[in-house]
C-alpha cells in the first residue's frame, strides 16, 4: 500500500471497506474518500441524511447522527493536516451496525496534532455522561473561543451523543505522519 500519497491511502481504505460490505459483514450507507471542501461537506451531509431517511430511520435519530457527522467533519476541517497543495484529505463511512450507526472518519495528522488529540480524547473518554454535560455547559459559557473558531466542544459533543467512549487509533505511516481514525457509535 502506497502511504506516501494520502489520496491513494484513502482509496485503498475505501476499497477494503467495500470488500467487507460486499461480503455481507456491514451495512455501509455512505462512503467517501478525497479532499474536504465546503461543497463536499454539504454533499456528504445531504447524502447521509437522505440515506438515513431512505432506510426509515426516525427523525430524532437522523438529527443526532447528522449533528455528530457535522462535528466529525468540523474536527477534520479545523484540525486536519493541510498538505502542500493546501488540501485536507479524509475518508468517511457511515455504517449501520447491530448497535446503531457508526461514523468512521480518518485523516492525516502530524506528531504534534496526534499528541494533542490523544490528550483530548483521553480526557473526554474519562468523563461520565454527567461530567460531559457539565464540561459542555462550562466551555460554552466561558466564551473561550480558539483561533480556529471553536471552544473545544466537538469531542465533548460527540461523546455525549454516542453515550460511550470515542474509539480512535493512530497508525504511523512511513512519512512520519499518522493516519488518525475516529469511530463514533450513535446507538439506535
N, C-alpha and C positions, 0 to 999 in steps of 0.2 A: 504494500500500500504506500503510495507516494504521500508523505506527510509534509512535504515542503510547500505544497500549494493548497491553501485552505479549501478552495472550491472542489478540488479533486478528493480531498479527505472527506468533505461533507457528502459528496456524491456517492462515495463508497459506503458511508454510513447509511445513507438513504436506500441504497441497493440492498444492503444487508437487512434492513427493516422490511423491505418489500418481500424478500425471500421468506422471512419469518411470517409475514401476514399471509402470503400465498400458501404457506404450508398449514394454515389454519390455527396458528398459535396466537394470533392477535386480531384485533378489530380496529384497524387504523382508519380514522375518519379524515385526517388531514396530515399531509407530509410535505415538507418544503426544505430545500437547501439552496442557499445562494446569498446574495447581497441584501442587507436590510436597508430599505429606503422607506420614506413616508408612504409611498404608493404601495409597496409590498406589505407594509404594516396594515394599511387599510384593507387590502385584498385578503390577507390572512384572517383578519377579524371577520370579514364578511363570509368567507368560506367556512370558517369554524362555526359561526352562528347558523348558517344555512344547513350545514351538515348535521349539527345537533338537532335542529328543528325537524329536519327530514327523518331523523331517527325517532321522533316523537318524544324527545326529552322535554320535561316540564320547564316552563318559562323561568321559574326561580333558579333551577339548576343551570340552565343555559346562561343566565346572567352571572352566576357565581363562577362558572367555568370561563366565560369570556372576560370577566374582570380579572381573573387570575392570569389568563393569557396576556392581557394588556400589561399587567405588572411584569411578566416574564420578558416581553418584548421591550418594555421600557428599561428594564435592567440591562439588557444587552445593548440597547442604543445609547444608554448613558455611561455604561461601564465596560463595554466590549473593546477589544483591541482593534485599533484602526490601522489598516495596512498602509503600505507606501502609496497606494492609489487613493487613499482617503476613504476606503470602504470598510464596512464591518460585515463579515461573513457569519452565517449561522446555519444551524439545522434545527428543525422543529417538527415534532409529531404530536398529534392529539389522538389518543387511543382509548377505546372502550375496553375495560377490563372487568373481571368479576367484582372488583372492589369499587369501581367507579370510573372516572375519566382521568387518564394520566396525560399531563403535558410534559413533554421532554424537550428541552431546548439546550443547545450547545453552541459554544463559540470559543474563539481563541482568547487567551489571556496571557500576559507575561508573568514573571515571577512575583513582582510586587502586587499585581492585581490578584493573583492566586492567594497570596498570603492574607490580603485584606478580606477577600471573600471567605476564606476558611475561618477567619476570626469571627466575622459577622454571622456566618451560618452556624457556627458552633454556639455562639451566644443565643441566637434565635431558637435553635433546636433544644437548648437547655431550659427554655421557659415553658411554663404551663399555659393552658389556654387563657386563664385569668390574667397571668402575668403578661402575656402577649397583648391582651386588651388594654391593660394599664399602660404598658410601654407605648402602644399605638397612640393613645389619647395624650400621653405626656409629650411625645415628639410632635404631635400635631399642634398642641397648644404652645409649645416652646418657640414656634416660628423660627426654628434653626434650620434655614434652608442652605443647602450646599451650593457650591459654584456650578454644580451640574443640574441644579433645578429641583432637587428632591430633599426630603427631610429624613431619609433613611427608612421610609415606611414600606418600601416594596417587599422586602423579605418578610417583614412582620405581617404585612397584609396577606402574602401568600401562605404563610404558616397558619394564620387564623382561618383562612378559607379551606385549607386542606385538613384541618383537625388532626394533624400529625406532623412528625418531623419532615423536613425537606430533605430529600435524598439527593446527594451530589457526589461527584467524583472529579478528580483532576488526573488526566493522563498526560504525562510528559512526552513531548514529541522530540524528534531528532534535532529540530531547530532551536531547542531550549524553551520553546513556548509550551503552553499547556492547553489541552482541549478540556474546557470546563463544561460539564454536563449537569444540568439541574433537572430533577424529576419531581413534579408536584402532582400528588394524587388528590383530586377533588372527589370525595366519596358521594355516592348516589344516595 
